[in-house]
Amino acid sequence: MDQLEPCQVAARELLAVAELRGIDLRPLWLDWVFRSEDRTIYFWQEEGKYHYTLEGEIGQATGTTAYGSFWGESGVIGGIDDAVQLLSAWLLDRKEVGELPMRDTISHGTN
């Protein structure tokens, strides 16, 4: 089995569920990962839960202030609806880390 296959399967499932909810994720989809500008997220499923890794720029540019830090995080989120909600919040709504839906983080940090 290809190492990326679980991520590809999860991505296709997320695309289908999001489409049923009127959310078009296809422009963000790159085979196994979803990407928007300077942020990415991907998922895989284990024991009925979706695991994820997200990374990207956080903080907003205002006036002379440069962009914020680079954030990386891995964790577990409940079912597919929770995964779609997290993906939408991170990539489409560009929420900051503290504004993202509830999730169990396993590791996180900034650069």
N, CA, C and O atoms as a GROMACS GRO file, in nm:
protein
  444
    1MET      N    1   0.084  -0.118   0.000
    1MET     CA    2   0.000   0.000   0.000
    1MET      C    3   0.088   0.125   0.000
    1MET      O    4   0.187   0.132   0.074
    2ASP      N    5   0.054   0.220  -0.082
    2ASP     CA    6   0.121   0.349  -0.089
    2ASP      C    7   0.102   0.423   0.044
    2ASP      O    8  -0.008   0.421   0.100
    3GLN      N    9   0.207   0.488   0.094
    3GLN     CA   10   0.197   0.559   0.222
    3GLN      C   11   0.095   0.671   0.219
    3GLN      O   12   0.036   0.705   0.322
    4LEU      N   13   0.073   0.730   0.103
    4LEU     CA   14  -0.021   0.841   0.092
    4LEU      C   15  -0.166   0.795   0.072
    4LEU      O   16  -0.257   0.877   0.079
    5GLU      N   17  -0.187   0.668   0.048
    5GLU     CA   18  -0.322   0.619   0.020
    5GLU      C   19  -0.424   0.654   0.128
    5GLU      O   20  -0.534   0.697   0.092
    6PRO      N   21  -0.394   0.640   0.257
    6PRO     CA   22  -0.493   0.680   0.358
    6PRO      C   23  -0.530   0.829   0.349
    6PRO      O   24  -0.645   0.866   0.375
    7CYS      N   25  -0.435   0.911   0.314
    7CYS     CA   26  -0.462   1.055   0.300
    7CYS      C   27  -0.544   1.082   0.174
    7CYS      O   28  -0.631   1.169   0.174
    8GLN      N   29  -0.518   1.008   0.068
    8GLN     CA   30  -0.595   1.023  -0.056
    8GLN      C   31  -0.739   0.981  -0.034
    8GLN      O   32  -0.831   1.048  -0.082
    9VAL      N   33  -0.760   0.872   0.038
    9VAL     CA   34  -0.895   0.823   0.066
    9VAL      C   35  -0.970   0.927   0.150
    9VAL      O   36  -1.084   0.962   0.119
   10ALA      N   37  -0.906   0.976   0.255
   10ALA     CA   38  -0.969   1.077   0.340
   10ALA      C   39  -1.002   1.204   0.262
   10ALA      O   40  -1.108   1.262   0.280
   11ALA      N   41  -0.911   1.246   0.173
   11ALA     CA   42  -0.935   1.366   0.093
   11ALA      C   43  -1.058   1.349   0.005
   11ALA      O   44  -1.141   1.440  -0.005
   12ARG      N   45  -1.070   1.234  -0.059
   12ARG     CA   46  -1.188   1.210  -0.144
   12ARG      C   47  -1.317   1.208  -0.061
   12ARG      O   48  -1.420   1.259  -0.105
   13GLU      N   49  -1.312   1.149   0.058
   13GLU     CA   50  -1.429   1.149   0.146
   13GLU      C   51  -1.467   1.291   0.186
   13GLU      O   52  -1.585   1.326   0.186
   14LEU      N   53  -1.368   1.372   0.221
   14LEU     CA   54  -1.393   1.511   0.260
   14LEU      C   55  -1.453   1.590   0.145
   14LEU      O   56  -1.544   1.670   0.165
   15LEU      N   57  -1.401   1.569   0.024
   15LEU     CA   58  -1.455   1.638  -0.093
   15LEU      C   59  -1.603   1.606  -0.111
   15LEU      O   60  -1.684   1.696  -0.136
   16ALA      N   61  -1.638   1.479  -0.099
   16ALA     CA   62  -1.777   1.436  -0.119
   16ALA      C   63  -1.870   1.494  -0.014
   16ALA      O   64  -1.978   1.544  -0.047
   17VAL      N   65  -1.831   1.489   0.112
   17VAL     CA   66  -1.916   1.540   0.220
   17VAL      C   67  -1.928   1.692   0.210
   17VAL      O   68  -2.037   1.746   0.228
   18ALA      N   69  -1.819   1.760   0.183
   18ALA     CA   70  -1.824   1.906   0.169
   18ALA      C   71  -1.916   1.945   0.054
   18ALA      O   72  -1.993   2.041   0.066
   19GLU      N   73  -1.909   1.872  -0.056
   19GLU     CA   74  -1.994   1.902  -0.170
   19GLU      C   75  -2.142   1.888  -0.133
   19GLU      O   76  -2.224   1.970  -0.175
   20LEU      N   77  -2.176   1.787  -0.055
   20LEU     CA   78  -2.314   1.770  -0.008
   20LEU      C   79  -2.360   1.888   0.076
   20LEU      O   80  -2.479   1.917   0.083
   21ARG      N   81  -2.266   1.956   0.140
   21ARG     CA   82  -2.297   2.071   0.225
   21ARG      C   83  -2.280   2.204   0.150
   21ARG      O   84  -2.288   2.312   0.210
   22GLY      N   85  -2.258   2.195   0.020
   22GLY     CA   86  -2.246   2.316  -0.062
   22GLY      C   87  -2.111   2.385  -0.055
   22GLY      O   88  -2.100   2.503  -0.088
   23ILE      N   89  -2.009   2.312  -0.011
   23ILE     CA   90  -1.874   2.369   0.000
   23ILE      C   91  -1.787   2.307  -0.110
   23ILE      O   92  -1.773   2.185  -0.117
   24ASP      N   93  -1.730   2.391  -0.193
   24ASP     CA   94  -1.645   2.343  -0.302
   24ASP      C   95  -1.498   2.347  -0.259
   24ASP      O   96  -1.437   2.454  -0.254
   25LEU      N   97  -1.444   2.231  -0.229
   25LEU     CA   98  -1.304   2.221  -0.186
   25LEU      C   99  -1.210   2.185  -0.301
   25LEU      O  100  -1.088   2.184  -0.283
   26ARG      N  101  -1.265   2.157  -0.418
   26ARG     CA  102  -1.181   2.113  -0.530
   26ARG      C  103  -1.068   2.210  -0.565
   26ARG      O  104  -0.958   2.164  -0.595
   27PRO      N  105  -1.090   2.342  -0.561
   27PRO     CA  106  -0.979   2.432  -0.593
   27PRO      C  107  -0.862   2.423  -0.492
   27PRO      O  108  -0.750   2.465  -0.523
   28LEU      N  109  -0.888   2.368  -0.375
   28LEU     CA  110  -0.786   2.356  -0.270
   28LEU      C  111  -0.720   2.218  -0.267
   28LEU      O  112  -0.622   2.198  -0.195
   29TRP      N  113  -0.773   2.125  -0.344
   29TRP     CA  114  -0.734   1.984  -0.336
   29TRP      C  115  -0.618   1.953  -0.428
   29TRP      O  116  -0.622   1.984  -0.547
   30LEU      N  117  -0.514   1.891  -0.372
   30LEU     CA  118  -0.397   1.847  -0.449
   30LEU      C  119  -0.368   1.700  -0.415
   30LEU      O  120  -0.272   1.671  -0.345
   31ASP      N  121  -0.450   1.609  -0.465
   31ASP     CA  122  -0.436   1.465  -0.450
   31ASP      C  123  -0.460   1.416  -0.307
   31ASP      O  124  -0.558   1.345  -0.284
   32TRP      N  125  -0.377   1.452  -0.212
   32TRP     CA  126  -0.391   1.404  -0.075
   32TRP      C  127  -0.389   1.516   0.028
   32TRP      O  128  -0.412   1.493   0.147
   33VAL      N  129  -0.362   1.636  -0.017
   33VAL     CA  130  -0.350   1.751   0.072
   33VAL      C  131  -0.439   1.864   0.019
   33VAL      O  132  -0.466   1.873  -0.100
   34PHE      N  133  -0.484   1.949   0.111
   34PHE     CA  134  -0.558   2.068   0.074
   34PHE      C  135  -0.469   2.188   0.102
   34PHE      O  136  -0.404   2.196   0.206
   35ARG      N  137  -0.467   2.283   0.008
   35ARG     CA  138  -0.376   2.396   0.021
   35ARG      C  139  -0.442   2.524  -0.024
   35ARG      O  140  -0.515   2.526  -0.124
   36SER      N  141  -0.418   2.631   0.050
   36SER     CA  142  -0.465   2.764   0.015
   36SER      C  143  -0.356   2.863   0.052
   36SER      O  144  -0.322   2.881   0.169
   37GLU      N  145  -0.301   2.927  -0.050
   37GLU     CA  146  -0.194   3.025  -0.031
   37GLU      C  147  -0.082   2.967   0.055
   37GLU      O  148  -0.006   2.883   0.008
   38ASP      N  149  -0.072   3.011   0.179
   38ASP     CA  150   0.039   2.973   0.266
   38ASP      C  151   0.000   2.876   0.376
   38ASP      O  152   0.068   2.867   0.478
   39ARG      N  153  -0.110   2.803   0.356
   39ARG     CA  154  -0.158   2.707   0.456
   39ARG      C  155  -0.191   2.573   0.390
   39ARG      O  156  -0.238   2.569   0.277
   40THR      N  157  -0.165   2.464   0.464
   40THR     CA  158  -0.200   2.331   0.416
   40THR      C  159  -0.263   2.251   0.531
   40THR      O  160  -0.245   2.282   0.649
   41ILE      N  161  -0.337   2.148   0.492
   41ILE     CA  162  -0.393   2.054   0.589
   41ILE      C  163  -0.418   1.922   0.517
   41ILE      O  164  -0.459   1.920   0.401
   42TYR      N  165  -0.393   1.813   0.586
   42TYR     CA  166  -0.428   1.682   0.532
   42TYR      C  167  -0.477   1.593   0.645
   42TYR      O  168  -0.448   1.617   0.762
   43PHE      N  169  -0.551   1.490   0.606
   43PHE     CA  170  -0.619   1.401   0.701
   43PHE      C  171  -0.593   1.256   0.666
   43PHE      O  172  -0.559   1.225   0.552
   44TRP      N  173  -0.611   1.169   0.763
   44TRP     CA  174  -0.617   1.024   0.743
   44TRP      C  175  -0.704   0.970   0.855
   44TRP      O  176  -0.725   1.036   0.957
   45GLN      N  177  -0.754   0.851   0.836
   45GLN     CA  178  -0.847   0.793   0.933
   45GLN      C  179  -0.784   0.673   1.003
   45GLN      O  180  -0.723   0.587   0.940
   46GLU      N  181  -0.800   0.670   1.135
   46GLU     CA  182  -0.757   0.557   1.217
   46GLU      C  183  -0.862   0.534   1.323
   46GLU      O  184  -0.904   0.627   1.392
   47GLU      N  185  -0.905   0.409   1.337
   47GLU     CA  186  -1.000   0.369   1.442
   47GLU      C  187  -1.123   0.459   1.446
   47GLU      O  188  -1.171   0.494   1.553
   48GLY      N  189  -1.175   0.495   1.328
   48GLY     CA  190  -1.298   0.572   1.318
   48GLY      C  191  -1.285   0.721   1.344
   48GLY      O  192  -1.386   0.792   1.343
   49LYS      N  193  -1.164   0.769   1.368
   49LYS     CA  194  -1.143   0.913   1.390
   49LYS      C  195  -1.050   0.967   1.282
   49LYS      O  196  -0.966   0.896   1.228
   50TYR      N  197  -1.068   1.093   1.254
   50TYR     CA  198  -0.981   1.160   1.157
   50TYR      C  199  -0.864   1.225   1.229
   50TYR      O  200  -0.880   1.302   1.323
   51HIS      N  201  -0.746   1.191   1.181
   51HIS     CA  202  -0.623   1.254   1.228
   51HIS      C  203  -0.585   1.358   1.124
   51HIS      O  204  -0.622   1.346   1.007
   52TYR      N  205  -0.513   1.460   1.166
   52TYR     CA  206  -0.479   1.568   1.073
   52TYR      C  207  -0.342   1.626   1.105
   52TYR      O  208  -0.289   1.612   1.215
   53THR      N  209  -0.287   1.690   1.005
   53THR     CA  210  -0.169   1.775   1.022
   53THR      C  211  -0.199   1.902   0.946
   53THR      O  212  -0.237   1.899   0.829
   54LEU      N  213  -0.181   2.014   1.012
   54LEU     CA  214  -0.197   2.143   0.945
   54LEU      C  215  -0.072   2.226   0.970
   54LEU      O  216  -0.002   2.209   1.069
   55GLU      N  217  -0.047   2.317   0.876
   55GLU     CA  218   0.066   2.408   0.892
   55GLU      C  219   0.044   2.531   0.806
   55GLU      O  220  -0.032   2.529   0.709
   56GLY      N  221   0.112   2.638   0.845
   56GLY     CA  222   0.102   2.759   0.766
   56GLY      C  223   0.123   2.885   0.847
   56GLY      O  224   0.147   2.882   0.968
   57GLU      N  225   0.112   2.996   0.777
   57GLU     CA  226   0.130   3.127   0.838
   57GLU      C  227   0.014   3.158   0.932
   57GLU      O  228  -0.102   3.127   0.902
   58ILE      N  229   0.045   3.220   1.044
   58ILE     CA  230  -0.057   3.269   1.136
   58ILE      C  231  -0.028   3.414   1.165
   58ILE      O  232   0.085   3.460   1.145
   59GLY      N  233  -0.125   3.487   1.210
   59GLY     CA  234  -0.111   3.630   1.234
   59GLY      C  235  -0.146   3.705   1.107
   59GLY      O  236  -0.138   3.650   0.997
   60GLN      N  237  -0.183   3.828   1.122
   60GLN     CA  238  -0.224   3.908   1.008
   60GLN      C  239  -0.131   4.028   0.992
   60GLN      O  240  -0.080   4.082   1.090
   61ALA      N  241  -0.110   4.068   0.867
   61ALA     CA  242  -0.028   4.185   0.839
   61ALA      C  243  -0.113   4.310   0.857
   61ALA      O  244  -0.222   4.321   0.800
   62THR      N  245  -0.065   4.405   0.936
   62THR     CA  246  -0.134   4.532   0.953
   62THR      C  247  -0.030   4.642   0.951
   62THR      O  248   0.069   4.637   1.024
   63GLY      N  249  -0.052   4.741   0.867
   63GLY     CA  250   0.041   4.853   0.859
   63GLY      C  251   0.181   4.807   0.829
   63GLY      O  252   0.206   4.745   0.726
   64THR      N  253   0.273   4.836   0.919
   64THR     CA  254   0.414   4.799   0.900
   64THR      C  255   0.448   4.666   0.964
   64THR      O  256   0.562   4.620   0.955
   65THR      N  257   0.351   4.602   1.028
   65THR     CA  258   0.375   4.474   1.093
   65THR      C  259   0.385   4.364   0.989
   65THR      O  260   0.299   4.352   0.902
   66ALA      N  261   0.488   4.284   0.998
   66ALA     CA  262   0.506   4.173   0.904
   66ALA      C  263   0.412   4.059   0.942
   66ALA      O  264   0.348   4.061   1.047
   67TYR      N  265   0.406   3.961   0.853
   67TYR     CA  266   0.325   3.842   0.882
   67TYR      C  267   0.374   3.775   1.010
   67TYR      O  268   0.489   3.791   1.050
   68GLY      N  269   0.285   3.702   1.070
   68GLY     CA  270   0.316   3.634   1.195
   68GLY      C  271   0.406   3.514   1.174
   68GLY      O  272   0.483   3.507   1.078
   69SER      N  273   0.396   3.422   1.264
   69SER     CA  274   0.480   3.304   1.266
   69SER      C  275   0.425   3.194   1.177
   69SER      O  276   0.315   3.203   1.123
   70PHE      N  277   0.505   3.089   1.165
   70PHE     CA  278   0.465   2.969   1.094
   70PHE      C  279   0.420   2.869   1.200
   70PHE      O  280   0.494   2.842   1.295
   71TRP      N  281   0.299   2.814   1.185
   71TRP     CA  282   0.241   2.722   1.282
   71TRP      C  283   0.233   2.583   1.224
   71TRP      O  284   0.200   2.566   1.106
   72GLY      N  285   0.262   2.484   1.305
   72GLY     CA  286   0.244   2.344   1.268
   72GLY      C  287   0.173   2.272   1.380
   72GLY      O  288   0.201   2.294   1.498
   73GLU      N  289   0.080   2.184   1.343
   73GLU     CA  290   0.001   2.115   1.444
   73GLU      C  291  -0.046   1.981   1.390
   73GLU      O  292  -0.082   1.970   1.273
   74SER      N  293  -0.046   1.880   1.476
   74SER     CA  294  -0.103   1.750   1.444
   74SER      C  295  -0.200   1.713   1.555
   74SER      O  296  -0.182   1.751   1.670
   75GLY      N  297  -0.304   1.638   1.518
   75GLY     CA  298  -0.400   1.600   1.620
   75GLY      C  299  -0.507   1.507   1.568
   75GLY      O  300  -0.495   1.448   1.461
   76VAL      N  301  -0.611   1.496   1.648
   76VAL     CA  302  -0.723   1.407   1.618
   76VAL      C  303  -0.851   1.489   1.631
   76VAL      O  304  -0.867   1.570   1.722
   77ILE      N  305  -0.940   1.466   1.537
   77ILE     CA  306  -1.071   1.531   1.539
   77ILE      C  307  -1.174   1.421   1.520
   77ILE      O  308  -1.142   1.317   1.462
   78GLY      N  309  -1.294   1.442   1.566
   78GLY     CA  310  -1.397   1.337   1.562
   78GLY      C  311  -1.424   1.280   1.424
   78GLY      O  312  -1.336   1.220   1.363
   79GLY      N  313  -1.543   1.299   1.376
   79GLY     CA  314  -1.585   1.241   1.249
   79GLY      C  315  -1.560   1.331   1.130
   79GLY      O  316  -1.493   1.434   1.141
   80ILE      N  317  -1.614   1.290   1.018
   80ILE     CA  318  -1.590   1.360   0.893
   80ILE      C  319  -1.648   1.501   0.893
   80ILE      O  320  -1.589   1.592   0.834
   81ASP      N  321  -1.762   1.522   0.959
   81ASP     CA  322  -1.818   1.657   0.966
   81ASP      C  323  -1.725   1.751   1.041
   81ASP      O  324  -1.709   1.867   1.003
   82ASP      N  325  -1.663   1.701   1.148
   82ASP     CA  326  -1.566   1.782   1.223
   82ASP      C  327  -1.444   1.813   1.137
   82ASP      O  328  -1.390   1.923   1.143
   83ALA      N  329  -1.403   1.715   1.057
   83ALA     CA  330  -1.287   1.736   0.969
   83ALA      C  331  -1.317   1.842   0.863
   83ALA      O  332  -1.232   1.926   0.835
   84VAL      N  333  -1.436   1.838   0.805
   84VAL     CA  334  -1.475   1.940   0.706
   84VAL      C  335  -1.479   2.077   0.772
   84VAL      O  336  -1.436   2.176   0.713
   85GLN      N  337  -1.530   2.083   0.893
   85GLN     CA  338  -1.537   2.210   0.966
   85GLN      C  339  -1.396   2.266   0.993
   85GLN      O  340  -1.372   2.385   0.976
   86LEU      N  341  -1.304   2.180   1.035
   86LEU     CA  342  -1.167   2.224   1.061
   86LEU      C  343  -1.100   2.270   0.932
   86LEU      O  344  -1.035   2.375   0.930
   87LEU      N  345  -1.114   2.193   0.827
   87LEU     CA  346  -1.055   2.229   0.698
   87LEU      C  347  -1.108   2.363   0.650
   87LEU      O  348  -1.031   2.449   0.606
   88SER      N  349  -1.239   2.383   0.658
   88SER     CA  350  -1.300   2.509   0.615
   88SER      C  351  -1.252   2.626   0.699
   88SER      O  352  -1.221   2.733   0.646
   89ALA      N  353  -1.244   2.607   0.830
   89ALA     CA  354  -1.200   2.715   0.919
   89ALA      C  355  -1.054   2.753   0.891
   89ALA      O  356  -1.022   2.872   0.890
   90TRP      N  357  -0.968   2.656   0.868
   90TRP     CA  358  -0.825   2.681   0.847
   90TRP      C  359  -0.797   2.741   0.710
   90TRP      O  360  -0.722   2.838   0.700
   91LEU      N  361  -0.857   2.684   0.605
   91LEU     CA  362  -0.824   2.728   0.470
   91LEU      C  363  -0.919   2.830   0.411
   91LEU      O  364  -0.874   2.930   0.354
   92LEU      N  365  -1.048   2.809   0.423
   92LEU     CA  366  -1.144   2.901   0.361
   92LEU      C  367  -1.168   3.026   0.445
   92LEU      O  368  -1.166   3.137   0.392
   93ASP      N  369  -1.190   3.008   0.574
   93ASP     CA  370  -1.218   3.122   0.662
   93ASP      C  371  -1.091   3.186   0.718
   93ASP      O  372  -1.095   3.295   0.772
   94ARG      N  373  -0.978   3.115   0.703
   94ARG     CA  374  -0.847   3.162   0.749
   94ARG      C  375  -0.848   3.204   0.897
   94ARG      O  376  -0.794   3.308   0.936
   95LYS      N  377  -0.912   3.120   0.976
   95LYS     CA  378  -0.918   3.143   1.121
   95LYS      C  379  -0.779   3.129   1.181
   95LYS      O  380  -0.695   3.054   1.131
   96GLU      N  381  -0.757   3.202   1.288
   96GLU     CA  382  -0.633   3.188   1.363
   96GLU      C  383  -0.642   3.063   1.450
   96GLU      O  384  -0.752   3.010   1.471
   97VAL      N  385  -0.530   3.014   1.499
   97VAL     CA  386  -0.524   2.888   1.573
   97VAL      C  387  -0.624   2.884   1.688
   97VAL      O  388  -0.693   2.783   1.706
   98GLY      N  389  -0.633   2.989   1.765
   98GLY     CA  390  -0.724   2.994   1.880
   98GLY      C  391  -0.871   2.998   1.842
   98GLY      O  392  -0.957   2.977   1.927
   99GLU      N  393  -0.901   3.024   1.716
   99GLU     CA  394  -1.039   3.031   1.668
   99GLU      C  395  -1.086   2.902   1.600
   99GLU      O  396  -1.202   2.891   1.561
  100LEU      N  397  -0.996   2.807   1.585
  100LEU     CA  398  -1.031   2.682   1.516
  100LEU      C  399  -1.125   2.598   1.603
  100LEU      O  400  -1.126   2.614   1.725
  101PRO      N  401  -1.202   2.510   1.540
  101PRO     CA  402  -1.293   2.423   1.616
  101PRO      C  403  -1.217   2.337   1.718
  101PRO      O  404  -1.096   2.316   1.707
  102MET      N  405  -1.291   2.288   1.817
  102MET     CA  406  -1.233   2.202   1.920
  102MET      C  407  -1.170   2.079   1.856
  102MET      O  408  -1.227   2.019   1.765
  103ARG      N  409  -1.051   2.044   1.904
  103ARG     CA  410  -0.979   1.929   1.853
  103ARG      C  411  -0.878   1.886   1.958
  103ARG      O  412  -0.844   1.963   2.047
  104ASP      N  413  -0.831   1.763   1.948
  104ASP     CA  414  -0.727   1.713   2.039
  104ASP      C  415  -0.593   1.725   1.968
  104ASP      O  416  -0.566   1.651   1.874
  105THR      N  417  -0.511   1.818   2.012
  105THR     CA  418  -0.380   1.834   1.950
  105THR      C  419  -0.280   1.738   2.014
  105THR      O  420  -0.280   1.718   2.136
  106ILE      N  421  -0.197   1.679   1.930
  106ILE     CA  422  -0.094   1.587   1.976
  106ILE      C  423   0.040   1.660   1.984
  106ILE      O  424   0.118   1.640   2.077
  107SER      N  425   0.064   1.744   1.886
  107SER     CA  426   0.186   1.826   1.886
  107SER      C  427   0.157   1.956   1.814
  107SER      O  428   0.071   1.962   1.726
  108HIS      N  429   0.229   2.060   1.853
  108HIS     CA  430   0.213   2.190   1.789
  108HIS      C  431   0.335   2.277   1.820
  108HIS      O  432   0.412   2.250   1.912
  109GLY      N  433   0.349   2.382   1.740
  109GLY     CA  434   0.458   2.475   1.765
  109GLY      C  435   0.470   2.578   1.654
  109GLY      O  436   0.404   2.568   1.550
  110THR      N  437   0.555   2.677   1.678
  110THR     CA  438   0.577   2.785   1.583
  110THR      C  439   0.723   2.790   1.545
  110THR      O  440   0.810   2.737   1.614
  111ASN      N  441   0.748   2.854   1.434
  111ASN     CA  442   0.886   2.886   1.391
  111ASN      C  443   0.899   3.035   1.382
  111ASN      O  444   1.006   3.085   1.347
   0.00000   0.00000   0.00000
